[in-house]
C-alpha cells in the first residue's frame, strides 16, 4: 500500500520537475522473477527506475549503511529495499534476493555495486552477482540504463531530461556477464 502511494507521489514529482521519458518498457516481463541490471549514478536511480514500471513492484539491494537510521530504514524497506554488505559475500542478502526472485518478483541490481561518479565513462566496473542469481533461480535479466538522474535536484526548475531505457530480456545464461555489459553500453549510446 505504502509502496504504491509513494510511487504515485514520486512519479508525479518526476513528471512535473523533469522531462521524464521511458523507453522499452515493453521489454520488462509482466510476471515471473526478473532481474533488472542497471547503471548507477545517484541515489535517485532506484526511484527513477521503480517509478518507470507501473505494473510491477520493484525490490532492490541498498548498502547496509542506509539502514543505520531507523526511520529511513523503515521508509526504504517499505519501498522495496533490503540491506547488502558491500565488499564481501553477503549470504543473507543473496538468500533474500533468491527468495524475491523465487516468488516471481522483480529485483533491481546495480551491477556496478556502487554509484559511478565518473561521468566520462558510461559504465563502471561490473560485478557478477547478477549472473549467479540469474543462473541459480533461472530468471531473465533485463538491462536498464538511466540518463541524467544526477540532474534531478541540481537542475530542479530547469526540467532535466531524465530517461530510463530498458533493453530486451536476456534468457541465455552462457556469456551472460559479457552480454549484459554489451547491452548496457549499447543502451548508453541511445
Secondary structure, DSSP 8 states (H G I E B T S, - for coil): -HHHHHHHHHHHHHHHHEEEEEE-GGGS-SSS-EEEEE---STTHHHHHHHT-TTS-EEEEEEGGGGSSHHHHHHHHHTTEEEE-TTS--HHHHHHHHHHHHTT-EEEEETTSS----TTSSS----SHHHHHHHHHT-EEEEEEEESGGGTTTTGGGTEEEEEEEEEEE---TTHHHHHHHHHHHHHT-
